């Protein structure tokens, strides 16, 4: 079979891979993308996008009921069919996946269906529907993403023991759901399922929910979840599950060593994601790896010259936007080496400026240095806070649960990090992120006139609080 020649072959068409391919094509590189599933990867098809559709509809559903009942009306759920909600989430995913296919075609990128493996630094073999194809590339970007992790004693069958994929693809609701893991995925699904009437219990091994986020933010979320009737067990370990008739019985041990059982109809295993690095031929190439993750250096190049890796398979945060930016950096570097394009300004993605967000209600978002990490590392810092309950727009919108928190240098007033919890947190975090990346100070944020009433005023007021001149607290 004839060997196809390209400047760049990208393995994986998720948010890292397809962005890298498009950027490479823009810079004049002949590019192919190999994808075994649908363009857009986990994020568009069975992750970020459909889950956010469910979250949006869950919020409309719960707020609509609350408003009608507050005004003295009655809400009947007779005839409620979750499949309509589910279909809307699939429609959003399908539209965006088709959009990615269109963008690849528009940019003259060949999309090759199949499973790829490296035969060498410049050789890729693809097993696809039409048999085996051989690709020759001057450079390769690995962007194969991740999959849900499993834990011993909970064999995922996607019927009653579910991964996030299984729950997203489920067209009906269980009456009861046990969520193992109170990270971003677990808390988002706990919120969605409870909003649609499912009895939800969350079990988390760590001492608190959202263990990767600011502790104060996590406490606000946990308090709100408990007030809605979601049962939460932190510092607890799920030891196994048994089938008892039509239900499941999960054995749990708390932090004191006491054991108890939780009866449920389904279990969601949401303990994180594992990198998809098996079967790529990396071991034969001697690629440097650590616990299944690929180690990368400048411009996200691996230890094998000419092969780059981005996204969930690397040691960077497993976030779609991190993968996309890394893909741009890698593509620009490859174009510089092959075509003499300008060298990218960034050698690697700066972890300090990668924001994270949790899209439950209330939302959580953060970036940079947290108060806990600053304290642990002995970094001289100060903290400024402003509560949502003192913000006019948040109170008017009946969303007073929340806080803006800024970590800053007490001498230079440089912004080192921020944590937000509350209405619009996932959008608001970018004002503080831009200020920090642009090396602005608290005075710059405090002096910026914000429209009133807006939730964004919490950032201005928090900055003022750090300077000792907050007006509304």
N, C-alpha and C positions, 0 to 999 in steps of 0.2 A: 504494500500500500504506500502511496506517495506521502512523503512527510511534508506537512504544512509549515510554512515559515512565518514567524511573527517577531516583531520587536519585543512584545510583552505578552505573556500569558498570565491571566489572573485566575486562580482556582477559588471559586466561590463568588456568588453574585449577591451577597448580602450588602448591608449599608457600607461596609468597608470596601468590598470587592468591586461593586458596580461604580462607586464613586471614583475609586482608583483608576478603573478602566476608562471612564469618561474623561477624567483629567488627563490621562496619558494620550488619549486620542486627540484631545484639544491641542496637545503639544506636539502632534505630528507623528505619534508612534502607531504602527500597525498593531492592533490589539485584539485578542480573543479572550472570552470569559468562558470557563467551564463550570457548569452548575448541574447538579444531579436532581434538584427539585425545581421550585419555582423561583424566578427572579425576585429579588428583594430579601431573600433569606428568611431567617427566623423572625426578624424584627417586623417586616411587613406582613408576613403570612401567618405566623403562629406566635406572635410576641407583642411588641410595642403597639402596633396599630390596632389589631382587633381587641386587645385588652383595653386600650384607651377608649375605643368605641363602647365597650361594655361599661366602663367607668362613667362615661358621659351619660349614657342612658340610665344607669343606676342612680346617678345624682338627680336627673330630671324626674325619675320615678319617685324617689323618696321625698324630694322637695315638693313635688306636685301634690302628693298625698298629704304631707304635713300642712301645706298652705290651705288646701281645701278643708281639712279637718279643723284647722285653726279658725277658719271663717264660719264654722258651724255646719259645714257640709258633711256628707257621708260618702265614703269611697267603697265601692264594691269591686272586688277582684274576680268576680264571677266571669269565667271565660278567658282569663288572663293566660296567654300562651307565650312562654319564654322563647319559643322558636322564632317569633318575630324579632325579638331583641337579638338573638343569635344571628339571624339572617342579615341584619343590618351590619353586624360586626364583620361578617364574611364579605359583604359587599364592599365595605371600606378597604379590606385587605386586597380583594381582587382588583379593585380599581387602581390601587397604587402599584400592585405587582405588574399590571398591564402597562402602567405608566413607566416603570423601569424598563420593560421590554421595548417600549417606544423610544426611550432615551438612548438605549444601547444601539438600536437600529439607526436612529437619527445621527449618531456619532460614528457610524460605520464600524461598529464593534461586532464581531462574530460571536454569537451565543451558541456554545456547543453543549448539548445535553449529554450527561454521563458522569462517571466517577473517574477522577484523575489520580494518577500517581507519578512521582518523579522517577525517571530512569537515570537522571544525571542532573547536573546544574543547569543544563540548557535543553533537556529532553523531557517531554511530558507524554504519557500514554493515557488515552481516554477510552474507557469501556462504556459504550453507549448503546442506544436502541438499534443503531445500524452497524453494530460491531465495533471493532477496535480502530482507533485513529491515533496517529503519531504526530505530535506537534513539536516543532523546533522553535525555541525562544531565546532571544538574547538576554532576557531577564524574566523572572517569575515572581509573582506576588501570591503568597499563601493567605487566603482569607476564608477559611473553612468554618469559622464560627464555633458554636458550642451546643451542648445538649443538656437536658435536665439531669442532675445527679440523682442517684438512688441510694438507699441506705439498707443495710442488712435487716431482714425481717419484714420488709415492705416491698415485695416484688411488684413493680408497676405493670398492670395489665390493661390500663386505660379504660377499665370498666368500673371498678370500685376502688382500686388503688391507682390514683391518677397523677400524672405529671401536669405541668401547666399546659402543655400541648393538649392532653386529653380533656382537661376541663374546658379549654377554649373551644374545642371541637364538639363538645357535648351539647345536644339540642334540648335537653330537659334538665330540670333542677332536682338535686337530691333534697330530701326533707331536712337532713342533717349532714353537716360537713365538718370534718376535723382537718385542720391545716397544720402540717408539720413544718415549722419554720416561720419566724416573724420578721423576715427580711422584706425587701421591697415587693417581691412577687407574692409572698404569702399574705402580706397586709393588704395589698391591692385586691387580691381575690377575696379575702375575708370581707372587705368592704362591699364589693360587688354582690357577693352571694347573700350577705345579710340584707342588703338593700332590696333584694328581690324575694325576701321572706324565708330564706334558708336559716336554720339554727346553726350558728357557727361557733366552733371552739378552736382556739389557737394554742399550740404547744411549741415553746421555744427553749432550746437548750441553754442559751445565754441568759444572764440575769435580767435582761430587758428586751423589749421589742426594738426593732430597727437598730441592731447593735453597731452598724457602721455609721449611723447618723449621730448628731449631737444629742447628748443625754437629755437635756431639757426639752428639746423638740420631741424626742421619743416619748417622754412622759406625758406631754400634752396629747399626742396621738393616742396613747394607751388609755388615758383618762376618758377621751371622747369615745373610743371604741367600747369601753366598759359601760359608759352611760347609755349606749344604744342597746346593750344586752348581749354583746359579744363576750364570750367567756375566754379568758386568757390565763395560761399557766406559763410563767417564765421560770428559768432555772430547772426545767423539767426535761426528762428524757423518755422518748417513746421506745419501749423495749420490744414490741412485737404486736402482731395483730392476729386475731382468730375470727373465724366465721361462726356465727351463732344464728342459724336460721336465715332470715332475710337481712340481718344486720351484721356489722363488724364490731368487734370488741378490741379496743386498743389498750394495751397495758402501759401505764405511765408511772415513772418514778420521779418524785419531786426532789428539791435540793436538800431536804432533810433525810432522804432515804426511804420515805414512806411511799407505798405503791397504791395505785387506784386504777380503776378501769373507766374508759370513756366509750359509750355506745354511740355508733354513728352509722350512716348509710354509705358514706364515701370518705376517702382520705385523699387529701392533696399533699403530695411530697414536694415541698418547696424549700429545699436546703441548698440551693445554688446550682451552678452549671459547670459541666466538665468540658475541656477543650477537645475539639475534633481533630486530633493529630494522628490517629491510627490509620494505617493503610496508605499513607502518602509516600512511603519509601524514605522517610527521614533518617531512620536508623542506619540504613546502608550508606547514606551520604555523610554520616558522622556529625549530624547537626547538633549543636549544643542546645540541650533542653534541661528543664527542671520540673519534676513531678508532672510531666505531660505537657508543660507549657514551653513554647519556643522562646529562647533568649535572643533579644535583638540589641543591636548597637546603634550607631549613628544612622539616621535616615531610615530606621527600622529594618536595616539589613541583618540577615542572620549570619551565623558563623560560616556559612557557605557563600562565597562570593557570587553575587548576581541573583541570589534568592532572598526575597524580603518577606516579612510576616507582619500582619496587622490584625487588630481586633481581639476577639475572645481567646484566640489560641496563644496569645502573648501574655506577658505579666502585667499588662496595662489593665485598668478597670474594664470590666465587661459591659461596656456601654456603647450603643450604636454610634453616638456622636464622636466618641473617642476613636472608633474604628474608621469612621469617615475621614476625620482629619488626618489620621495616620496614613490612610490611603492616598490622600492628596500629597503629603510630604514624600512618600515613597515614589509616587508616580513622577513628581517633579524632579526628584533626584535621578531617577532612571533616564528621564528625558534630557537632563543636563549631561549625563555621561554618554548617552547615545547620539544626541542631536545638538549638543552645545547650548541647550536652553539655559536661562539664568538659574543658578543654584538656588534651591529653596532657602528662605531665611531660617527656618527652624530645622535643626538637625534631628530632633526627636520631639515628640509631643510633651509639653510641659505639664506634668501631673498636677501642679499647683492650680492650674487654670482649667481643669476638667470638672464641670459641674455635675452633681448627681441630683436626681429628683425621684420622689416617691409620689405616685398620683392617687393616693387614697384621699379621703376627706377627714381631717384637713391635710392638705398637701405638705410635703417636706422637701426642702432643697438646700444644698450647701456647696461650698467649694473651699479650697485652700486649707489653712490651718484651723483646726478646731480648738476649743478651749482646753479639752482634755489632752490633746496631743501636745499643745504648747506647754502645758504643765509637765507632762511626762518627759519632754525633751529639754526642759529647763530654759525655754525661750522666753525672754522678757516680753510680757504682753499685758494688755488690759482688755476689758470686755465692756461693750455698751449694749444695752437692751431697750426695746420699746414694745409694749404690749399692744396687740390688736384691739383690745377692749377700749383703748384710748384713741382709736382711729375712727373718724366719723363715718367713712364709707363702710368699714367692716361692721360697725354697729348697725347702720341702716340696712345692710344686707343680711342681718342676723347671723353674722359669722365672726363673733368676737373672740373665738378660741384661736390663739396664735401669738407669735412673738418674732420680732426681728432681732438678730443678735450679730454683732460685729466684733471680731477679734482684731486688735490693732496694736501698733507699736506706741507705747505711751509717750515717747519722746518725739519721734518724727511724725506721728499720727498716720503712718502708712497702714493701709488696709491689708491684713494678713489672711483673712478668711471671713466667711459669713455663714450663718445658718438661719434659715427661715422656716417657720411652720405656720400654716394658715392659708386663707383665701389667696389664690394666685401665686403661691410661693415659687412654683416651678418657672413662672415667667419673670417674676420680680428679681430673682437671684442674679439675672444677667446684668442689671444695673450695677450691682456691687462687684460683679466679676469684671466688667469692663473698667470700672474705676480702679480696681486693684491692678489689672494688667496694664493700664495706662499710667500707673504709678501716681494716681491722684491720692489726696489725703482726705481725712474726715471733713476738713473745712470745705473741700470742693463739693462733697455730697450734701453737707449741711446747708451750703449756700445756694444749691440748685433749687430754683422755684419749681415746686411740684403742683400740678393742678389739684384743686380742692373741690369736692372730696374725692380722693382716690386712695386705694390701699397702698400705693407706692409711697405715700407720705410716711409710712412706718420707717422707711429707710432713711429719709431726711431726719426724722425725729430721733432715730437711733444714733445717727451720726452726731446730732446736736447733744444727745445725752452723753456721748463719749467726750464731748468738749465741755460738758457741765452747763449747757444752756438750753436743754429741752424745755419746751413750753407747756406741753400737754400732759406731763407726768410730774 
